[in-house]
């Protein structure tokens, strides 16, 4: 009996091994670049999701072929629903409110030619999926074909708020997804993201958008090395929150102005503008570090310079935020202000950590003046290399003066008006602070703590000698 079991078990084990190894034998290489196009439309008690992906992104599947290497469409068609479930619907999560929708029904699938332009609109693509399939004698190879899939989800109401988590990064090394959401009676909302973006709220409430952008601002300031070095230059000579408040406030107001203006398409859209801003950001760090080395700065001078550089950094923030503004929905201004709030929270955390560390460094390790020079020199050296690299990148762009149209002229006049207003506001604030300083006495200049301690000791010794005399 045991012998009979062994003799029948070996063929079964062999067939299992061959079955497991079969996908490896027909597996395709992971494609480098994959573009996923999709439409999402709620209607009544169902939600339709139309997806188009390159067939080569569906790996580990042996697609039947006919000589001399074309897809056998008659034999491929029955495989497509299972392939769509395995590679697409199983990795897409859709939510109605906070409720995860059940698995969808694969309504239809079909092979499309790469030249097909049905995905230009939802109506054309729906008609394409519902229409006749390709003739069976169509000559097309598997790695050039496109797969169109129609998924249907049951929903309670098309007026609900929907969210989607498209975890489709496994389709290729670099996956770009373009999603167009068609709410009932509303304008089409387009989203574009790379890889796995996490949960996307297609119609977020204001507090959901605000929370998301506060997190983005907080993460951005902690991950931006150039912004951190700029903050370090601000903290080195002024290690008291009272002195840093007007400086950081001027930086906040300045970058908020240009960030909001860029979000409303008031910034230049030329190709040379982003590398120019990046070079100016590096130059601002170099300038601040050199000013710390010279040692001629004070609070009044520093906050005015910080305001000017803050305008430049605001454009840099807008470049980082450009791709994520699509997730703001109808709450653009709320999202921008929330992003600024996140940036300020991140800056506050950085200041709280930097100030005591620098105090300990200057008190127990190195004299204050020498430490200021050493740290600022290191920062200036780093930023100088950034600046030269970015200027070299900027030099590769050809600068051309744009042709002034009526809209561009109005935009330019608007910017000039804003700059004049900001200059007048800065002059008024500077005048108010100067008068306040005159009433309260001259503003104390930064002084080496060791020198200050020596002055106190010498004053105490002189008083002791006078008492003894």
C-alpha distance (Angstrom), angle and dihedral (degrees) to the residues before:
residue distance angle dihedral
X1 . . .
X2 3.80 . .
X3 3.83 88.9 .
X4 3.78 91.5 55.0
X5 3.76 90.5 50.5
X6 3.76 91.7 52.2
X7 3.81 93.9 49.2
X8 3.79 92.7 51.4
X9 3.79 93.5 41.7
X10 3.81 95.7 58.3
X11 3.83 95.8 62.3
X12 3.81 89.9 46.6
X13 3.79 91.1 50.8
X14 3.79 90.3 47.1
X15 3.78 92.6 51.0
X16 3.83 89.9 48.5
X17 3.79 91.3 52.1
X18 3.79 91.5 48.6
X19 3.81 90.2 48.5
X20 3.82 91.4 51.2
X21 3.76 92.6 46.3
X22 3.80 94.4 46.9
X23 3.86 94.8 80.0
X24 3.79 89.0 50.8
X25 3.77 90.5 54.4
X26 3.80 93.4 52.4
X27 3.80 97.8 34.0
X28 3.78 116.2 129.4
X29 3.78 127.4 -141.5
X30 3.79 117.1 -93.8
X31 3.82 106.5 -98.5
X32 3.78 117.0 -122.4
X33 3.81 100.6 -139.2
X34 3.79 124.6 26.2
X35 3.81 126.4 177.0
X36 3.80 117.2 -159.7
X37 3.81 117.9 -163.9
X38 3.80 122.2 -168.1
X39 3.79 144.2 168.2
X40 3.80 122.2 -154.3
X41 3.80 118.1 -166.0
X42 3.82 128.1 168.4
X43 3.78 114.4 -153.0
X44 3.79 124.6 172.0
X45 3.81 109.7 -49.5
X46 3.80 96.8 -14.3
X47 3.78 138.6 64.2
X48 3.80 119.1 -147.8
X49 3.79 122.1 -151.4
X50 3.80 117.7 -170.1
X51 3.80 115.4 -168.5
X52 3.78 133.6 -177.5
X53 3.82 120.6 -168.2
X54 3.80 133.7 162.9
X55 3.78 109.9 -94.9
X56 3.81 90.1 -132.6
X57 3.85 88.8 66.6
X58 3.82 89.1 68.4
X59 3.78 99.0 80.4
X60 3.81 132.0 -177.0
X61 3.80 90.4 40.0
X62 3.80 122.3 113.4
X63 3.79 107.3 -141.9
X64 3.84 112.1 -157.7
X65 3.77 115.0 -113.9
X66 3.79 136.6 -166.2
X67 3.79 126.0 -150.0
X68 2.95 130.2 -41.7
X69 3.82 90.4 20.5
X70 3.80 106.2 -71.8
X71 3.80 124.6 135.7
X72 3.78 113.9 -90.9
X73 3.81 95.0 -133.5
X74 3.80 93.7 -171.0
X75 3.81 92.1 58.3
X76 3.82 95.7 35.2
X77 3.81 95.8 56.8
X78 3.86 97.1 72.1
X79 3.84 90.6 51.3
X80 3.80 96.5 54.6
X81 3.86 100.8 78.0
X82 3.80 92.5 54.1
X83 3.82 90.9 43.9
X84 3.82 90.1 51.5
X85 3.80 90.8 50.3
X86 3.81 93.9 46.5
X87 3.83 97.5 47.0
X88 3.81 104.9 25.4
X89 3.80 121.3 18.3
X90 3.82 94.2 40.2
X91 3.81 88.9 59.3
X92 3.80 99.2 44.0
X93 3.80 119.3 84.9
X94 3.79 119.0 -167.3
X95 3.81 124.2 -169.4
X96 3.78 130.8 -161.4
X97 3.77 101.1 -156.8
X98 3.81 101.8 -43.6
X99 3.83 94.5 -29.4
X100 3.78 118.1 105.6
X101 3.78 109.1 -131.3
X102 3.82 118.5 -127.4
X103 3.78 121.9 -105.6
X104 3.79 112.1 -67.9
X105 3.76 129.9 -115.2
X106 3.79 115.6 -115.3
X107 3.80 99.8 -129.1
X108 3.79 97.3 179.8
X109 3.79 143.8 -20.7
X110 3.76 133.1 -165.8
X111 3.78 144.4 169.9
X112 3.81 115.0 -110.9
X113 3.77 133.1 -168.2
X114 3.82 117.3 -109.7
X115 3.82 88.3 -121.0
X116 3.81 92.7 58.9
X117 3.82 112.1 118.9
X118 3.80 99.4 -170.4
X119 3.81 92.5 116.9
X120 3.79 91.7 71.8
X121 3.82 88.3 94.9
X122 3.78 138.9 10.6
X123 3.81 93.4 -119.0
X124 3.82 93.1 52.3
X125 3.79 93.1 47.3
X126 3.80 93.1 47.5
X127 3.80 89.9 50.2
X128 3.81 89.1 47.9
X129 3.81 93.2 52.5
X130 3.80 91.8 45.9
X131 3.80 93.3 45.1
X132 3.78 130.9 80.3
X133 3.77 120.0 -55.6
X134 3.78 125.8 -122.0
X135 3.80 115.5 -71.4
X136 3.79 111.4 -95.3
X137 3.80 91.4 -120.5
X138 3.84 93.3 58.2
X139 3.80 110.2 131.4
X140 3.79 109.3 -134.8
X141 3.81 131.5 138.7
X142 3.80 119.6 -132.0
X143 3.82 97.4 -115.8
X144 3.81 92.2 55.9
X145 3.79 98.5 46.2
X146 3.81 126.0 99.6
X147 3.81 125.7 -141.0
X148 3.81 119.3 -141.1
X149 3.81 117.0 -163.2
X150 3.82 130.1 -172.2
X151 3.81 113.4 -157.7
X152 3.79 124.4 -176.4
X153 3.83 125.2 -159.2
X154 3.83 125.2 -169.2
X155 3.82 112.4 -124.6
X156 3.79 136.7 176.3
X157 3.79 98.1 -130.2
X158 3.79 138.0 -4.8
X159 3.83 88.0 -136.0
X160 3.81 92.2 68.0
X161 3.78 123.8 107.6
X162 3.79 111.4 -105.1
X163 3.79 133.8 -157.2
X164 3.78 131.2 -172.6
X165 3.79 135.6 -160.5
X166 3.83 108.0 -164.3
X167 3.80 104.7 -171.0
X168 3.81 93.8 -176.4
X169 3.79 98.6 132.9
X170 3.81 88.6 110.6
X171 3.81 91.0 71.4
X172 3.81 93.0 79.3
X173 3.78 147.5 -18.4
X174 3.82 91.6 -91.1
X175 3.80 114.8 22.9
X176 3.80 120.9 -175.4
X177 3.80 115.6 -170.8
X178 3.80 125.3 -162.5
X179 3.80 113.2 -164.7
X180 3.80 124.8 -177.0
X181 3.80 116.4 -166.3
X182 3.79 118.0 -158.9
X183 3.82 110.3 -164.4
X184 3.81 115.9 -169.2
X185 3.78 110.4 -86.5
X186 3.82 93.6 -3.2
X187 3.75 138.5 103.9
X188 3.80 120.7 -88.7
X189 3.81 112.2 -92.1
X190 3.78 113.9 -150.9
X191 3.81 123.7 -155.7
X192 3.77 128.3 -173.9
X193 3.78 122.9 -175.4
X194 3.78 141.1 157.3
X195 3.78 126.3 -124.0
X196 3.79 116.7 -28.1
X197 3.83 108.6 -12.7
X198 3.80 95.2 -179.0
X199 3.78 120.9 -132.2
X200 3.81 113.6 -6.1
X201 3.79 117.3 -161.5
X202 3.78 104.4 -148.7
X203 3.80 93.6 -162.9
X204 3.82 106.9 16.8
X205 3.76 124.7 -169.9
X206 3.79 115.7 -119.1
X207 3.82 94.4 -102.7
X208 3.82 91.4 48.9
X209 3.79 91.4 51.8
X210 3.81 90.8 44.8
X211 3.80 93.4 51.8
X212 3.79 92.3 47.5
X213 3.81 93.3 51.2
X214 3.81 93.7 44.5
X215 3.80 86.7 58.3
X216 3.80 91.1 47.2
X217 3.80 92.4 51.6
X218 3.80 92.6 46.7
X219 3.80 92.2 49.7
X220 3.79 93.4 44.4
X221 3.80 95.9 56.0
X222 3.82 91.4 47.5
X223 3.81 93.3 47.5
X224 3.82 96.9 42.9
X225 3.80 107.0 92.6
X226 3.80 93.8 -172.3
X227 3.82 92.5 53.4
X228 3.82 90.9 47.7
X229 3.80 91.4 52.6
X230 3.80 89.5 49.1
X231 3.82 89.8 53.5
X232 3.80 90.0 48.1
X233 3.80 89.9 55.6
X234 3.80 89.0 52.6
X235 3.81 93.9 49.9
X236 3.82 100.8 44.3
X237 3.84 98.2 76.8
X238 3.85 96.1 29.3
X239 3.78 112.5 46.4
X240 3.78 97.5 166.0
X241 3.79 123.4 90.5
X242 3.80 90.6 -138.7
X243 3.79 91.3 60.7
X244 3.82 93.2 41.0
X245 3.81 96.1 51.7
X246 3.86 97.1 80.8
X247 3.81 91.0 40.3
X248 3.80 95.9 51.5
X249 3.81 91.3 40.2
X250 3.81 91.8 55.4
X251 3.82 89.6 49.5
X252 3.82 90.3 50.0
X253 3.79 94.7 49.5
X254 3.81 92.4 46.2
X255 3.80 98.8 49.9
X256 3.82 90.2 43.1
X257 3.81 90.0 58.7
X258 3.80 96.5 53.0
X259 3.80 93.6 37.7
X260 3.81 92.5 56.0
X261 3.80 91.9 42.0
X262 3.81 91.2 52.7
X263 3.80 91.7 48.7
X264 3.81 88.7 56.3
X265 3.84 91.2 51.0
X266 3.81 95.7 -106.5
X267 3.81 94.4 126.9
X268 3.83 124.5 87.9
X269 3.80 113.4 -87.7
X270 3.82 96.7 -157.1
X271 3.80 118.2 129.5
X272 3.80 92.5 -121.5
X273 3.81 94.2 55.9
X274 3.86 99.9 79.4
X275 3.84 94.7 49.8
X276 3.82 88.8 45.6
X277 3.80 90.7 55.0
X278 3.80 92.0 46.9
X279 3.82 90.2 52.0
X280 3.82 91.2 48.8
X281 3.81 90.9 50.5
X282 3.80 89.8 55.6
X283 3.81 89.7 46.0
X284 3.81 90.4 52.7
X285 3.81 90.2 56.5
X286 3.81 91.2 49.0
X287 3.81 91.5 50.2
X288 3.82 93.9 48.4
X289 3.80 91.5 48.3
X290 3.81 92.5 49.4
X291 3.79 90.4 48.9
X292 3.81 89.3 53.3
X293 3.81 90.1 50.9
X294 3.81 93.0 50.8
X295 3.80 89.9 47.5
X296 3.81 98.2 -146.6
X297 3.79 97.3 119.2
X298 3.79 128.5 112.7
X299 3.79 134.9 177.8
X300 3.82 94.6 -94.9
X301 3.79 94.1 51.2
X302 3.80 94.2 40.1
X303 3.81 97.7 54.6
X304 3.81 91.8 51.3
X305 3.80 92.7 51.1
X306 3.78 90.6 43.8
X307 3.80 89.7 54.3
X308 3.80 91.4 54.3
X309 3.80 92.7 48.5
X310 3.80 90.4 43.6
X311 3.79 88.9 65.2
X312 3.80 88.6 58.5
X313 3.82 93.8 46.1
X314 3.81 89.2 51.9
X315 3.80 89.6 63.7
X316 3.81 88.1 50.5
X317 3.81 90.1 53.1
X318 3.80 89.6 50.4
X319 3.82 91.9 55.7
X320 3.80 90.5 54.3
X321 3.80 91.2 45.6
X322 3.79 97.5 44.6
X323 3.81 96.8 91.4
X324 3.82 94.4 44.7
X325 3.81 98.0 49.6
X326 3.80 87.3 84.1
X327 3.83 87.5 72.1
X328 3.81 92.3 59.1
X329 3.79 93.0 81.6
X330 3.79 110.7 -169.2
X331 3.82 92.5 -21.1
X332 3.80 100.3 82.5
X333 3.80 98.9 141.9
X334 3.81 92.2 42.7
X335 3.80 89.9 51.6
X336 3.81 92.8 49.1
X337 3.80 93.0 50.0
X338 3.81 89.7 46.2
X339 3.80 90.3 51.5
X340 3.80 89.2 52.7
X341 3.80 89.6 49.4
X342 3.79 89.6 53.2
X343 3.80 90.3 49.5
X344 3.80 90.6 51.7
X345 3.79 92.4 48.9
X346 3.78 89.1 51.5
X347 3.81 91.2 48.4
X348 3.79 90.8 49.7
X349 3.79 90.6 52.4
X350 3.81 90.5 49.5
X351 3.81 91.8 49.4
X352 3.80 92.7 48.0
X353 3.80 89.4 53.4
X354 3.80 98.1 40.3
X355 3.81 99.9 48.7
X356 3.84 98.8 59.9
X357 3.80 92.1 40.5
X358 3.81 91.7 54.0
X359 3.81 91.2 44.3
X360 3.80 91.0 54.9
X361 3.80 91.1 44.7
X362 3.81 94.6 51.0
X363 3.80 94.4 41.5
X364 3.80 102.1 47.0
X365 3.83 108.0 15.9
X366 3.78 112.3 34.4
X367 3.80 136.8 1.3
X368 3.79 114.2 -91.5
X369 3.78 98.0 -115.5
X370 3.79 93.6 44.9
X371 3.81 91.6 45.9
X372 3.80 90.9 50.6
X373 3.80 91.0 52.7
X374 3.82 94.1 46.4
X375 3.81 96.0 47.4
X376 3.79 93.7 43.1
X377 3.81 91.2 48.9
X378 3.80 91.2 53.4
X379 3.79 91.1 48.7
X380 3.82 92.2 46.3
X381 3.80 91.5 49.9
X382 3.81 92.3 51.5
X383 3.80 94.5 45.2
X384 3.80 91.6 45.8
X385 3.81 90.9 60.5
X386 3.81 89.6 47.6
X387 3.77 90.2 50.8
X388 3.81 95.3 49.9
X389 3.81 91.8 47.6
X390 3.81 91.9 48.8
X391 3.79 93.0 45.8
X392 3.79 88.7 52.4
X393 3.80 89.6 51.4
X394 3.81 89.7 47.3
X395 3.80 91.2 52.6
X396 3.80 89.4 62.9
X397 3.80 90.7 67.4
X398 3.76 120.2 82.2
X399 3.77 112.1 -128.9
X400 3.77 116.0 -141.9
X401 3.76 127.0 174.9
X402 3.80 107.4 -118.1
X403 3.76 119.4 -120.7
X404 3.78 106.3 -106.2
X405 3.77 112.9 -123.4
X406 3.79 124.2 -178.6
X407 3.81 91.2 -97.5
X408 3.82 92.9 48.6
X409 3.79 91.2 47.4
X410 3.80 90.7 51.9
X411 3.80 89.0 48.0
X412 3.82 91.3 51.3
X413 3.80 92.3 48.6
X414 3.79 89.1 49.6
X415 3.80 91.2 53.8
X416 3.81 91.4 47.5
X417 3.80 89.6 51.6
X418 3.79 90.6 50.7
X419 3.82 91.7 48.8
X420 3.80 92.2 49.7
X421 3.80 90.3 49.3
X422 3.80 91.7 48.8
X423 3.80 91.6 48.4
X424 3.81 90.8 51.2
X425 3.80 90.9 47.0
X426 3.80 91.8 49.4
X427 3.82 90.3 49.4
X428 3.82 91.4 51.2
X429 3.79 93.0 48.1
X430 3.79 90.6 46.7
X431 3.81 91.1 50.1
X432 3.81 91.5 48.9
X433 3.78 92.7 50.0
X434 3.81 91.6 46.7
X435 3.80 92.3 52.8
X436 3.77 90.3 46.2
X437 3.79 89.3 51.6
X438 3.81 91.2 50.2
X439 3.81 91.1 53.3
X440 3.77 92.9 46.3
X441 3.78 96.6 41.0
X442 3.78 130.3 -100.3
X443 3.79 117.8 -34.8
X444 3.81 109.9 -102.6
X445 3.75 114.1 -116.4
X446 3.79 121.7 -135.0
X447 3.79 108.8 -88.1
X448 3.76 132.8 -171.3
X449 3.83 109.3 -100.0
X450 3.81 91.6 -139.7
X451 3.81 90.8 54.4
X452 3.81 90.1 47.1
X453 3.82 91.0 51.2
X454 3.80 91.4 48.2
X455 3.82 90.8 52.4
X456 3.80 90.7 51.6
X457 3.81 91.9 48.6
X458 3.80 92.5 48.7
X459 3.80 90.6 48.4
X460 3.81 90.6 50.6
X461 3.82 92.3 48.4
X462 3.80 91.7 51.0
X463 3.81 91.1 51.9
X464 3.82 90.2 49.4
X465 3.81 91.5 53.0
X466 3.79 91.5 48.5
X467 3.81 90.3 51.3
X468 3.76 92.0 47.7
X469 3.81 90.9 49.7
